[in-house]
Amino acid sequence: MITTKQNKDFRILIVDDIPKNIQVLGNILLNEEYQISYTQNGKEALSLINTNKFDLILLDIMMPVMDGYEVCRKLKENAETRDIPIIFLTALAEKESIIKGFNLGAQDYVTKPFNAEELLARVRTHLELKNKTEQLQSINQILEKKVAERTAELKKANKQLLTLEKAKSEFLSIISHELRTPLNGIQGLTSILEESMRTTEQTEYIKYLKEASDRLIRFSETALLITSLNVEKHTLNFTPVKVRYIIDGAMAKLKDEIENNKLEIVRQIEPENLEITIDFELIDVCFLNILDNAIIFSPENSRIIIKSYENNESIIIDFIDEGPGFSEESINKLFEYFSSGDIMHSEGLGLALASVKLIMDAH
């Protein structure tokens, strides 16, 4: 917050070799309650400035021993004193003298004989500028400190997040590999048993076992895919593919689930041969996971509509089912692949939908 100082809070140094000028300036400034110091010599002025804090210097140009130009030059070369505003006192009205003073770093000048109103106006202006500049610098320092602290906190949090993401990816990779070997054995044994089943009941048991193992295989593949996308090891291979072809592929892989739930899949593709340029391997998984989600939460004898259409330069693909939908809490965690207390994660769908978002983000 920028505050306004009183005149009595400012200290002004007068440097002039003529006592009468010091007296006139001193009276004008003291009447306005400014604190003043004075000296008649440039070298003494430098000594005073090095041992005291001044807010403004009124500096005569023409002085013996060391003139005002030299005093100004030395002050501006010193980092401790260069920001003190300097107003030159001069009887020289020549343009060259004034320009020389500005080139050395002076902020302003007043000519002799002094006009009290003009002098005070210039003094007030430069004191206010100095005061506001100092306070802004103070605020900037505070802000820079806060930014540095916040940056350090964010770096720490980001490091922790990266560590967590790495652990999640490693965990998913381990799960996938650990599931793969026994699942391959289960699927092989299921195929053998399926050929030797005699009763309808036994056939139904094998069918459910096969569906469960298929779902676990998809879970395993999704886990590996998420790991690959998270560590940016998957190189996208873009190719134009018909939307209908991708949908048909997903339906074929989920044929048993669709039939068991007595679902009707309605495809509404406009135009009929609509194509999208994609990484087919990823989008194939994406469509499969979205359709699988719709199947799991659809009531029996219901419809799932897959609608595809162009919208300006975008292609919109909607999957519409008649299930209960997601709660507001579920929507907020829809793409988190490690979450609890939500029905959508009970079937591994949290992982599936997380992969959908990662795939779309990759595109």
HELIX and SHEET records of a PDB file:
HELIX    1   1 ASN A    7  ASP A    9  5                                   3    
HELIX    2   2 PRO A   19  ASN A   31  1                                  13    
HELIX    3   3 GLY A   42  THR A   51  1                                  10    
HELIX    4   4 GLY A   68  GLU A   77  1                                  10    
HELIX    5   5 LYS A   95  ASN A  103  1                                   9    
HELIX    6   6 ALA A  116  SER A  196  1                                  81    
HELIX    7   7 THR A  200  ASN A  230  1                                  31    
HELIX    8   8 VAL A  243  LYS A  253  1                                  11    
HELIX    9   9 LYS A  255  ASN A  260  1                                   6    
HELIX   10  10 PHE A  280  ILE A  296  1                                  17    
HELIX   11  11 GLU A  328  ASN A  332  1                                   5    
HELIX   12  12 ILE A  343  HIS A  345  5                                   3    
HELIX   13  13 LEU A  349  ALA A  362  1                                  14    
SHEET    1   A 5 GLN A  35  THR A  39  0                                        
SHEET    2   A 5 ARG A  11  VAL A  15  1                                        
SHEET    3   A 5 LEU A  56  ASP A  60  1                                        
SHEET    4   A 5 ILE A  86  THR A  90  1                                        
SHEET    5   A 5 ASP A 108  THR A 111  1                                        
SHEET    1   B 2 PHE A 238  LYS A 242  0                                        
SHEET    2   B 2 GLU A 275  ASP A 279 -1                                        
SHEET    1   C 3 GLU A 264  ILE A 269  0                                        
SHEET    2   C 3 ARG A 303  ASN A 311  1                                        
SHEET    3   C 3 SER A 314  ILE A 320 -1                                        
END                                                                             
